């Protein structure tokens, strides 16, 4: 927690990674990012609620695959979510792909 972080994008694939407290008119509190001291940090992906241990790795794999292909974080996350949405079986339900949101500092 004391290690300085220099990053363009941070992903937190844990339950309630964006925090559980609500700030009036601001949505979820970003309690988890208070631990990072990164003025260069402009974006992060975090879960709004409980995330599935079955689908979180699929979302993260899709996110980073898109990034390595040169796509933006927003497009990469969108494509990862769409892959689950259009899959066969239970992972197409929103519980599995909807908690992950992209937050931007700009």
N, CA, C and O atoms as a printed pandas DataFrame, in Angstrom:
     atom_number atom_name residue_name chain_id  residue_number  x_coord  y_coord  z_coord
0              1         N          UNK        A               1    0.809   -1.195    0.000
1              2        CA          UNK        A               1    0.000    0.000    0.000
2              3         C          UNK        A               1    0.857    1.265    0.000
3              4         O          UNK        A               1    0.378    2.332   -0.384
4              5         N          UNK        A               2    2.082    1.162    0.415
5              6        CA          UNK        A               2    2.955    2.337    0.427
6              7         C          UNK        A               2    3.763    2.460   -0.856
7              8         O          UNK        A               2    4.461    3.455   -1.056
8              9         N          UNK        A               3    3.677    1.481   -1.707
9             10        CA          UNK        A               3    4.425    1.478   -2.967
10            11         C          UNK        A               3    3.764    2.444   -3.947
11            12         O          UNK        A               3    2.583    2.282   -4.254
12            13         N          UNK        A               4    4.490    3.443   -4.445
13            14        CA          UNK        A               4    3.908    4.340   -5.448
14            15         C          UNK        A               4    3.513    3.548   -6.701
15            16         O          UNK        A               4    4.190    2.595   -7.088
16            17         N          UNK        A               5    2.435    3.950   -7.310
17            18        CA          UNK        A               5    1.922    3.270   -8.488
18            19         C          UNK        A               5    1.827    4.257   -9.632
19            20         O          UNK        A               5    1.248    5.335   -9.489
20            21         N          UNK        A               6    2.386    3.893  -10.748
21            22        CA          UNK        A               6    2.256    4.688  -11.951
22            23         C          UNK        A               6    1.564    3.823  -12.984
23            24         O          UNK        A               6    2.165    2.893  -13.524
24            25         N          UNK        A               7    0.308    4.121  -13.262
25            26        CA          UNK        A               7   -0.462    3.270  -14.168
26            27         C          UNK        A               7   -1.488    4.089  -14.930
27            28         O          UNK        A               7   -2.011    5.085  -14.431
28            29         N          UNK        A               8   -1.759    3.655  -16.134
29            30        CA          UNK        A               8   -2.801    4.241  -16.964
30            31         C          UNK        A               8   -4.151    3.604  -16.640
31            32         O          UNK        A               8   -5.187    4.269  -16.667
32            33         N          UNK        A               9   -4.122    2.295  -16.330
33            34        CA          UNK        A               9   -5.343    1.541  -16.054
34            35         C          UNK        A               9   -5.066    0.553  -14.932
35            36         O          UNK        A               9   -4.052   -0.144  -14.943
36            37         N          UNK        A              10   -5.970    0.496  -13.969
37            38        CA          UNK        A              10   -5.906   -0.492  -12.897
38            39         C          UNK        A              10   -7.204   -1.283  -12.961
39            40         O          UNK        A              10   -8.277   -0.704  -13.131
40            41         N          UNK        A              11   -7.112   -2.598  -12.826
41            42        CA          UNK        A              11   -8.329   -3.419  -12.773
42            43         C          UNK        A              11   -8.371   -4.137  -11.439
43            44         O          UNK        A              11   -7.373   -4.687  -10.974
44            45         N          UNK        A              12   -9.553   -4.119  -10.835
45            46        CA          UNK        A              12   -9.764   -4.760   -9.545
46            47         C          UNK        A              12  -10.910   -5.745   -9.745
47            48         O          UNK        A              12  -12.077   -5.358   -9.811
48            49         N          UNK        A              13  -10.560   -7.013   -9.841
49            50        CA          UNK        A              13  -11.594   -8.020  -10.127
50            51         C          UNK        A              13  -12.044   -8.709   -8.846
51            52         O          UNK        A              13  -12.066   -9.937   -8.762
52            53         N          UNK        A              14  -12.399   -7.913   -7.862
53            54        CA          UNK        A              14  -12.861   -8.435   -6.574
54            55         C          UNK        A              14  -14.266   -7.929   -6.295
55            56         O          UNK        A              14  -14.717   -6.953   -6.894
56            57         N          UNK        A              15  -14.939   -8.590   -5.395
57            58        CA          UNK        A              15  -16.279   -8.161   -5.017
58            59         C          UNK        A              15  -16.248   -6.747   -4.466
59            60         O          UNK        A              15  -15.388   -6.400   -3.656
60            61         N          UNK        A              16  -17.190   -5.941   -4.912
61            62        CA          UNK        A              16  -17.319   -4.561   -4.445
62            63         C          UNK        A              16  -16.004   -3.792   -4.544
63            64         O          UNK        A              16  -15.677   -2.993   -3.666
64            65         N          UNK        A              17  -15.264   -4.033   -5.599
65            66        CA          UNK        A              17  -13.975   -3.366   -5.768
66            67         C          UNK        A              17  -14.080   -1.864   -5.855
67            68         O          UNK        A              17  -13.114   -1.160   -5.558
68            69         N          UNK        A              18  -15.233   -1.355   -6.256
69            70        CA          UNK        A              18  -15.429    0.088   -6.336
70            71         C          UNK        A              18  -15.859    0.671   -5.001
71            72         O          UNK        A              18  -16.026    1.886   -4.897
72            73         N          UNK        A              19  -16.041   -0.143   -3.989
73            74        CA          UNK        A              19  -16.454    0.331   -2.676
74            75         C          UNK        A              19  -17.934    0.100   -2.457
75            76         O          UNK        A              19  -18.692   -0.087   -3.409
76            77         N          UNK        A              20  -18.337    0.114   -1.205
77            78        CA          UNK        A              20  -19.734   -0.145   -0.874
78            79         C          UNK        A              20  -20.471    1.101   -0.413
79            80         O          UNK        A              20  -21.702    1.110   -0.416
80            81         N          UNK        A              21  -19.769    2.143   -0.019
81            82        CA          UNK        A              21  -20.413    3.354    0.457
82            83         C          UNK        A              21  -20.900    4.188   -0.703
83            84         O          UNK        A              21  -20.217    4.295   -1.722
84            85         N          UNK        A              22  -22.066    4.777   -0.564
85            86        CA          UNK        A              22  -22.598    5.679   -1.571
86            87         C          UNK        A              22  -22.382    7.114   -1.114
87            88         O          UNK        A              22  -22.649    7.445    0.041
88            89         N          UNK        A              23  -21.905    7.959   -2.004
89            90        CA          UNK        A              23  -21.778    9.377   -1.715
90            91         C          UNK        A              23  -22.926   10.084   -2.411
91            92         O          UNK        A              23  -23.227    9.782   -3.565
92            93         N          UNK        A              24  -23.553   10.992   -1.749
93            94        CA          UNK        A              24  -24.727   11.677   -2.289
94            95         C          UNK        A              24  -24.438   12.225   -3.685
95            96         O          UNK        A              24  -23.565   13.075   -3.858
96            97         N          UNK        A              25  -25.173   11.735   -4.671
97            98        CA          UNK        A              25  -25.063   12.221   -6.033
98            99         C          UNK        A              25  -23.826   11.793   -6.782
99           100         O          UNK        A              25  -23.617   12.230   -7.914
100          101         N          UNK        A              26  -22.991   10.948   -6.187
101          102        CA          UNK        A              26  -21.730   10.584   -6.837
102          103         C          UNK        A              26  -21.601    9.110   -7.144
103          104         O          UNK        A              26  -20.591    8.701   -7.716
104          105         N          UNK        A              27  -22.572    8.298   -6.793
105          106        CA          UNK        A              27  -22.458    6.869   -7.048
106          107         C          UNK        A              27  -21.541    6.212   -6.041
107          108         O          UNK        A              27  -21.357    6.733   -4.941
108          109         N          UNK        A              28  -20.960    5.073   -6.398
109          110        CA          UNK        A              28  -20.136    4.331   -5.431
110          111         C          UNK        A              28  -18.898    5.122   -5.034
111          112         O          UNK        A              28  -18.294    5.809   -5.857
112          113         N          UNK        A              29  -18.533    5.015   -3.772
113          114        CA          UNK        A              29  -17.305    5.674   -3.342
114          115         C          UNK        A              29  -16.125    4.843   -3.811
115          116         O          UNK        A              29  -16.193    3.614   -3.856
116          117         N          UNK        A              30  -15.089    5.493   -4.145
117          118        CA          UNK        A              30  -13.927    4.805   -4.683
118          119         C          UNK        A              30  -12.911    4.587   -3.580
119          120         O          UNK        A              30  -11.749    4.981   -3.681
120          121         N          UNK        A              31  -13.386    3.949   -2.530
121          122        CA          UNK        A              31  -12.568    3.706   -1.347
122          123         C          UNK        A              31  -11.320    2.940   -1.704
123          124         O          UNK        A              31  -10.243    3.238   -1.188
124          125         N          UNK        A              32  -11.439    1.967   -2.569
125          126        CA          UNK        A              32  -10.294    1.123   -2.894
126          127         C          UNK        A              32   -9.170    1.912   -3.531
127          128         O          UNK        A              32   -8.003    1.580   -3.323
128          129         N          UNK        A              33   -9.477    2.948   -4.301
129          130        CA          UNK        A              33   -8.422    3.706   -4.965
130          131         C          UNK        A              33   -7.724    4.671   -4.043
131          132         O          UNK        A              33   -6.672    5.204   -4.396
132          133         N          UNK        A              34   -8.279    4.914   -2.861
133          134        CA          UNK        A              34   -7.601    5.755   -1.898
134          135         C          UNK        A              34   -6.270    5.166   -1.474
135          136         O          UNK        A              34   -5.426    5.876   -0.927
136          137         N          UNK        A              35   -6.073    3.900   -1.713
137          138        CA          UNK        A              35   -4.823    3.231   -1.349
138          139         C          UNK        A              35   -3.729    3.429   -2.386
139          140         O          UNK        A              35   -2.560    3.147   -2.123
140          141         N          UNK        A              36   -4.099    3.906   -3.549
141          142        CA          UNK        A              36   -3.119    4.134   -4.607
142          143         C          UNK        A              36   -2.744    5.605   -4.634
143          144         O          UNK        A              36   -3.611    6.473   -4.538
144          145         N          UNK        A              37   -1.474    5.882   -4.762
145          146        CA          UNK        A              37   -1.037    7.263   -4.949
146          147         C          UNK        A              37   -0.536    7.380   -6.378
147          148         O          UNK        A              37    0.660    7.257   -6.642
148          149         N          UNK        A              38   -1.449    7.616   -7.283
149          150        CA          UNK        A              38   -1.094    7.612   -8.694
150          151         C          UNK        A              38   -1.717    8.804   -9.413
151          152         O          UNK        A              38   -2.838    8.705   -9.913
152          153         N          UNK        A              39   -1.011    9.922   -9.471
153          154        CA          UNK        A              39   -1.572   11.056  -10.189
154          155         C          UNK        A              39   -1.765   10.754  -11.677
155          156         O          UNK        A              39   -2.602   11.376  -12.331
156          157         N          UNK        A              40   -0.992    9.799  -12.214
157          158        CA          UNK        A              40   -1.105    9.451  -13.632
158          159         C          UNK        A              40   -2.265    8.501  -13.905
159          160         O          UNK        A              40   -2.633    8.286  -15.060
160          161         N          UNK        A              41   -2.844    7.931  -12.852
161          162        CA          UNK        A              41   -3.928    6.967  -13.023
162          163         C          UNK        A              41   -5.148    7.681  -13.581
163          164         O          UNK        A              41   -5.697    8.575  -12.936
164          165         N          UNK        A              42   -5.567    7.297  -14.761
165          166        CA          UNK        A              42   -6.713    7.946  -15.374
166          167         C          UNK        A              42   -7.936    7.050  -15.452
167          168         O          UNK        A              42   -9.054    7.553  -15.558
168          169         N          UNK        A              43   -7.756    5.728  -15.401
169          170        CA          UNK        A              43   -8.889    4.822  -15.521
170          171         C          UNK        A              43   -8.713    3.599  -14.652
171          172         O          UNK        A              43   -7.595    3.168  -14.369
172          173         N          UNK        A              44   -9.841    3.049  -14.235
173          174        CA          UNK        A              44   -9.789    1.756  -13.576
174          175         C          UNK        A              44  -11.089    1.013  -13.788
175          176         O          UNK        A              44  -12.141    1.614  -14.003
176          177         N          UNK        A              45  -10.999   -0.310  -13.723
177          178        CA          UNK        A              45  -12.137   -1.210  -13.844
178          179         C          UNK        A              45  -12.335   -1.849  -12.486
179          180         O          UNK        A              45  -11.394   -2.372  -11.890
180          181         N          UNK        A              46  -13.568   -1.803  -12.001
181          182        CA          UNK        A              46  -13.865   -2.395  -10.693
182          183         C          UNK        A              46  -15.292   -2.918  -10.693
183          184         O          UNK        A              46  -16.124   -2.498  -11.496
184          185         N          UNK        A              47  -15.558   -3.838   -9.783
185          186        CA          UNK        A              47  -16.888   -4.428   -9.644
186          187         C          UNK        A              47  -17.764   -3.638   -8.693
187          188         O          UNK        A              47  -17.307   -3.175   -7.647
188          189         N          UNK        A              48  -19.023   -3.490   -9.063
189          190        CA          UNK        A              48  -19.977   -2.769   -8.225
190          191         C          UNK        A              48  -20.603   -3.649   -7.156
191          192         O          UNK        A              48  -21.065   -3.152   -6.129
192          193         N          UNK        A              49  -20.620   -4.952   -7.394
193          194        CA          UNK        A              49  -21.198   -5.877   -6.439
194          195         C          UNK        A              49  -20.427   -7.181   -6.508
195          196         O          UNK        A              49  -19.376   -7.254   -7.144
196          197         N          UNK        A              50  -20.940   -8.196   -5.864
197          198        CA          UNK        A              50  -20.293   -9.512   -5.852
198          199         C          UNK        A              50  -19.976   -9.946   -7.281
199          200         O          UNK        A              50  -20.803   -9.820   -8.185
200          201         N          UNK        A              51  -18.773  -10.453   -7.461
201          202        CA          UNK        A              51  -18.401  -10.957   -8.784
202          203         C          UNK        A              51  -18.229  -12.471   -8.714
203          204         O          UNK        A              51  -17.843  -13.023   -7.684
204          205         N          UNK        A              52  -18.516  -13.112   -9.806
205          206        CA          UNK        A              52  -18.435  -14.563   -9.887
206          207         C          UNK        A              52  -16.995  -15.003  -10.132
207          208         O          UNK        A              52  -16.298  -14.439  -10.975
208          209         N          UNK        A              53  -16.560  -16.011   -9.388
209          210        CA          UNK        A              53  -15.213  -16.545   -9.611
210          211         C          UNK        A              53  -15.126  -17.289  -10.939
211          212         O          UNK        A              53  -14.033  -17.569  -11.431
212          213         N          UNK        A              54  -16.279  -17.607  -11.513
213          214        CA          UNK        A              54  -16.286  -18.269  -12.819
214          215         C          UNK        A              54  -16.176  -17.266  -13.961
215          216         O          UNK        A              54  -15.513  -17.542  -14.961
216          217         N          UNK        A              55  -16.815  -16.108  -13.826
217          218        CA          UNK        A              55  -16.828  -15.166  -14.943
218          219         C          UNK        A              55  -15.789  -14.053  -14.833
219          220         O          UNK        A              55  -15.395  -13.489  -15.854
220          221         N          UNK        A              56  -15.334  -13.719  -13.625
221          222        CA          UNK        A              56  -14.353  -12.637  -13.481
222          223         C          UNK        A              56  -13.088  -12.894  -14.304
223          224         O          UNK        A              56  -12.614  -11.978  -14.976
224          225         N          UNK        A              57  -12.527  -14.104  -14.276
225          226        CA          UNK        A              57  -11.342  -14.345  -15.115
226          227         C          UNK        A              57  -11.642  -14.194  -16.616
227          228         O          UNK        A              57  -10.785  -13.748  -17.379
228          229         N          UNK        A              58  -12.838  -14.559  -17.029
229          230        CA          UNK        A              58  -13.199  -14.413  -18.441
230          231         C          UNK        A              58  -13.277  -12.941  -18.827
231          232         O          UNK        A              58  -12.824  -12.546  -19.901
232          233         N          UNK        A              59  -13.857  -12.131  -17.936
233          234        CA          UNK        A              59  -13.940  -10.694  -18.202
234          235         C          UNK        A              59  -12.535  -10.091  -18.271
235          236         O          UNK        A              59  -12.226   -9.327  -19.185
236          237         N          UNK        A              60  -11.694  -10.439  -17.303
237          238        CA          UNK        A              60  -10.335   -9.887  -17.275
238          239         C          UNK        A              60   -9.519  -10.354  -18.481
239          240         O          UNK        A              60   -8.764   -9.573  -19.060
240          241         N          UNK        A              61   -9.669  -11.620  -18.858
241          242        CA          UNK        A              61   -8.971  -12.121  -20.052
242          243         C          UNK        A              61   -9.405  -11.333  -21.284
243          244         O          UNK        A              61   -8.572  -10.926  -22.094
244          245         N          UNK        A              62  -10.709  -11.121  -21.419
245          246        CA          UNK        A              62  -11.222  -10.361  -22.563
246          247         C          UNK        A              62  -10.761   -8.914  -22.542
247          248         O          UNK        A              62  -10.433   -8.349  -23.586
248          249         N          UNK        A              63  -10.733   -8.312  -21.362
249          250        CA          UNK        A              63  -10.273   -6.929  -21.221
250          251         C          UNK        A              63   -8.826   -6.809  -21.680
251          252         O          UNK        A              63   -8.504   -5.952  -22.504
252          253         N          UNK        A              64   -7.954   -7.664  -21.151
253          254        CA          UNK        A              64   -6.534   -7.553  -21.485
254          255         C          UNK        A              64   -6.232   -8.028  -22.909
255          256         O          UNK        A              64   -5.270   -7.566  -23.522
256          257         N          UNK        A              65   -7.027   -8.927  -23.427
257          258        CA          UNK        A              65   -6.855   -9.327  -24.834
258          259         C          UNK        A              65   -7.110   -8.124  -25.740
259          260         O          UNK        A              65   -6.341   -7.847  -26.661
260          261         N          UNK        A              66   -8.204   -7.417  -25.461
261          262        CA          UNK        A              66   -8.512   -6.227  -26.251
262          263         C          UNK        A              66   -7.437   -5.158  -26.132
263          264         O          UNK        A              66   -7.085   -4.511  -27.118
264          265         N          UNK        A              67   -6.919   -4.976  -24.929
265          266        CA          UNK        A              67   -5.864   -3.978  -24.737
266          267         C          UNK        A              67   -4.609   -4.339  -25.511
267          268         O          UNK        A              67   -3.973   -3.468  -26.104
268          269         N          UNK        A              68   -4.245   -5.629  -25.511
269          270        CA          UNK        A              68   -3.046   -6.035  -26.260
270          271         C          UNK        A              68   -3.256   -5.921  -27.767
271          272         O          UNK        A              68   -2.290   -5.840  -28.526
272          273         N          UNK        A              69   -4.513   -5.916  -28.198
273          274        CA          UNK        A              69   -4.822   -5.724  -29.616
274          275         C          UNK        A              69   -4.906   -4.247  -29.986
275          276         O          UNK        A              69   -5.180   -3.906  -31.136
276          277         N          UNK        A              70   -4.669   -3.373  -29.009
277          278        CA          UNK        A              70   -4.670   -1.943  -29.282
278          279         C          UNK        A              70   -6.010   -1.259  -29.110
279          280         O          UNK        A              70   -6.149   -0.084  -29.450
280          281         N          UNK        A              71   -6.998   -1.968  -28.589
281          282        CA          UNK        A              71   -8.311   -1.357  -28.373
282          283         C          UNK        A              71   -8.283   -0.536  -27.089
283          284         O          UNK        A              71   -7.440   -0.748  -26.218
284          285         N          UNK        A              72   -9.203    0.389  -26.988
285          286        CA          UNK        A              72   -9.297    1.218  -25.785
286          287         C          UNK        A              72   -9.821    0.378  -24.619
287          288         O          UNK        A              72  -10.431   -0.669  -24.838
288          289         N          UNK        A              73   -9.589    0.827  -23.387
289          290        CA          UNK        A              73  -10.149    0.099  -22.247
290          291         C          UNK        A              73  -11.677   -0.028  -22.322
291          292         O          UNK        A              73  -12.231   -1.075  -21.987
292          293         N          UNK        A              74  -12.349    1.030  -22.759
293          294        CA          UNK        A              74  -13.811    0.977  -22.858
294          295         C          UNK        A              74  -14.258   -0.077  -23.870
295          296         O          UNK        A              74  -15.152   -0.873  -23.584
296          297         N          UNK        A              75  -13.640   -0.084  -25.048
297          298        CA          UNK        A              75  -14.003   -1.061  -26.078
298          299         C          UNK        A              75  -13.637   -2.476  -25.638
299          300         O          UNK        A              75  -14.379   -3.423  -25.901
300          301         N          UNK        A              76  -12.506   -2.619  -24.977
301          302        CA          UNK        A              76  -12.068   -3.942  -24.516
302          303         C          UNK        A              76  -13.035   -4.510  -23.479
303          304         O          UNK        A              76  -13.413   -5.679  -23.556
304          305         N          UNK        A              77  -13.433   -3.689  -22.513
305          306        CA          UNK        A              77  -14.379   -4.153  -21.499
306          307         C          UNK        A              77  -15.733   -4.455  -22.121
307          308         O          UNK        A              77  -16.364   -5.456  -21.783
308          309         N          UNK        A              78  -16.174   -3.609  -23.014
309          310        CA          UNK        A              78  -17.454   -3.832  -23.704
310          311         C          UNK        A              78  -17.444   -5.161  -24.446
311          312         O          UNK        A              78  -18.393   -5.938  -24.344
312          313         N          UNK        A              79  -16.383   -5.422  -25.188
313          314        CA          UNK        A              79  -16.301   -6.673  -25.947
314          315         C          UNK        A              79  -16.248   -7.889  -25.030
315          316         O          UNK        A              79  -16.822   -8.932  -25.345
316          317         N          UNK        A              80  -15.559   -7.760  -23.893
317          318        CA          UNK        A              80  -15.504   -8.868  -22.930
318          319         C          UNK        A              80  -16.888   -9.152  -22.363
319          320         O          UNK        A              80  -17.269  -10.310  -22.192
320          321         N          UNK        A              81  -17.638   -8.097  -22.072
321          322        CA          UNK        A              81  -18.997   -8.271  -21.560
322          323         C          UNK        A              81  -19.909   -8.882  -22.629
323          324         O          UNK        A              81  -20.705   -9.776  -22.343
324          325         N          UNK        A              82  -19.781   -8.391  -23.848
325          326        CA          UNK        A              82  -20.615   -8.927  -24.933
326          327         C          UNK        A              82  -20.333  -10.396  -25.195
327          328         O          UNK        A              82  -21.239  -11.154  -25.542
328          329         N          UNK        A              83  -19.080  -10.799  -25.030
329          330        CA          UNK        A              83  -18.737  -12.214  -25.223
330          331         C          UNK        A              83  -19.499  -13.086  -24.230
331          332         O          UNK        A              83  -19.987  -14.156  -24.594
332          333         N          UNK        A              84  -19.605  -12.642  -22.989
333          334        CA          UNK        A              84  -20.377  -13.413  -22.003
334          335         C          UNK        A              84  -21.868  -13.314  -22.280
335          336         O          UNK        A              84  -22.588  -14.306  -22.165
336          337         N          UNK        A              85  -22.335  -12.135  -22.640
337          338        CA          UNK        A              85  -23.756  -11.939  -22.934
338          339         C          UNK        A              85  -24.229  -12.857  -24.057
339          340         O          UNK        A              85  -25.342  -13.381  -24.009
340          341         N          UNK        A              86  -23.390  -13.049  -25.056
341          342        CA          UNK        A              86  -23.767  -13.869  -26.208
342          343         C          UNK        A              86  -23.334  -15.327  -26.078
343          344         O          UNK        A              86  -23.487  -16.104  -27.020
344          345         N          UNK        A              87  -22.795  -15.703  -24.919
345          346        CA          UNK        A              87  -22.377  -17.090  -24.705
346          347         C          UNK        A              87  -23.582  -17.962  -24.388
347          348         O          UNK        A              87  -24.669  -17.461  -24.099
348          349         N          UNK        A              88  -23.382  -19.232  -24.443
349          350        CA          UNK        A              88  -24.420  -20.184  -24.060
350          351         C          UNK        A              88  -24.279  -20.476  -22.576
351          352         O          UNK        A              88  -23.165  -20.500  -22.052
352          353         N          UNK        A              89  -25.370  -20.693  -21.911
353          354        CA          UNK        A              89  -25.309  -21.067  -20.499
354          355         C          UNK        A              89  -25.558  -19.904  -19.560
355          356         O          UNK        A              89  -26.011  -18.839  -19.978
356          357         N          UNK        A              90  -25.260  -20.116  -18.290
357          358        CA          UNK        A              90  -25.632  -19.140  -17.265
358          359         C          UNK        A              90  -24.848  -17.830  -17.297
359          360         O          UNK        A              90  -25.332  -16.820  -16.785
360          361         N          UNK        A              91  -23.666  -17.819  -17.877
361          362        CA          UNK        A              91  -22.841  -16.610  -17.837
362          363         C          UNK        A              91  -23.371  -15.481  -18.696
363          364         O          UNK        A              91  -22.817  -14.382  -18.671
364          365         N          UNK        A              92  -24.418  -15.721  -19.448
365          366        CA          UNK        A              92  -24.982  -14.641  -20.245
366          367         C          UNK        A              92  -25.885  -13.735  -19.407
367          368         O          UNK        A              92  -26.281  -12.666  -19.871
368          369         N          UNK        A              93  -26.210  -14.140  -18.199
369          370        CA          UNK        A              93  -27.040  -13.304  -17.327
370          371         C          UNK        A              93  -26.214  -12.128  -16.785
371          372         O          UNK        A              93  -25.012  -12.267  -16.554
372          373         N          UNK        A              94  -26.864  -10.967  -16.581
373          374        CA          UNK        A              94  -26.145   -9.769  -16.138
374          375         C          UNK        A              94  -25.338   -9.938  -14.850
375          376         O          UNK        A              94  -24.318   -9.271  -14.677
376          377         N          UNK        A              95  -25.772  -10.809  -13.950
377          378        CA          UNK        A              95  -25.021  -11.010  -12.708
378          379         C          UNK        A              95  -23.551  -11.295  -12.996
379          380         O          UNK        A              95  -22.686  -10.896  -12.215
380          381         N          UNK        A              96  -23.255  -11.966  -14.083
381          382        CA          UNK        A              96  -21.898  -12.412  -14.381
382          383         C          UNK        A              96  -21.037  -11.366  -15.074
383          384         O          UNK        A              96  -19.815  -11.388  -14.924
384          385         N          UNK        A              97  -21.631  -10.460  -15.821
385          386        CA          UNK        A              97  -20.820   -9.503  -16.567
386          387         C          UNK        A              97  -21.073   -8.035  -16.201
387          388         O          UNK        A              97  -20.216   -7.186  -16.442
388          389         N          UNK        A              98  -22.227   -7.733  -15.628
389          390        CA          UNK        A              98  -22.584   -6.336  -15.372
390          391         C          UNK        A              98  -21.842   -5.643  -14.230
391          392         O          UNK        A              98  -21.741   -4.417  -14.261
392          393         N          UNK        A              99  -21.315   -6.350  -13.220
393          394        CA          UNK        A              99  -20.698   -5.592  -12.123
394          395         C          UNK        A              99  -19.470   -4.803  -12.525
395          396         O          UNK        A              99  -19.131   -3.822  -11.862
396          397         N          UNK        A             100  -18.796   -5.198  -13.581
397          398        CA          UNK        A             100  -17.556   -4.527  -13.963
398          399         C          UNK        A             100  -17.848   -3.236  -14.720
399          400         O          UNK        A             100  -18.530   -3.226  -15.745
400          401         N          UNK        A             101  -17.305   -2.148  -14.173
401          402        CA          UNK        A             101  -17.513   -0.827  -14.760
402          403         C          UNK        A             101  -16.167   -0.153  -14.949
403          404         O          UNK        A             101  -15.220   -0.397  -14.202
404          405         N          UNK        A             102  -16.100    0.694  -15.956
405          406        CA          UNK        A             102  -14.895    1.474  -16.222
406          407         C          UNK        A             102  -15.107    2.876  -15.662
407          408         O          UNK        A             102  -16.087    3.544  -15.989
408          409         N          UNK        A             103  -14.191    3.310  -14.825
409          410        CA          UNK        A             103  -14.227    4.644  -14.255
410          411         C          UNK        A             103  -13.083    5.425  -14.847
411          412         O          UNK        A             103  -11.974    4.913  -14.998
412          413         N          UNK        A             104  -13.360    6.678  -15.185
413          414        CA          UNK        A             104  -12.350    7.535  -15.805
414          415         C          UNK        A             104  -12.186    8.801  -14.990
415          416         O          UNK        A             104  -13.162    9.374  -14.506
416          417         N          UNK        A             105  -10.956    9.229  -14.844
417          418        CA          UNK        A             105  -10.680   10.457  -14.111
418          419         C          UNK        A             105  -10.904   11.700  -14.929
419          420         O          UNK        A             105  -10.896   12.804  -14.384
420          421         N          UNK        A             106  -11.103   11.554  -16.222
421          422        CA          UNK        A             106  -11.277   12.742  -17.056
422          423         C          UNK        A             106  -12.722   13.038  -17.315
423          424         O          UNK        A             106  -13.040   14.008  -18.003
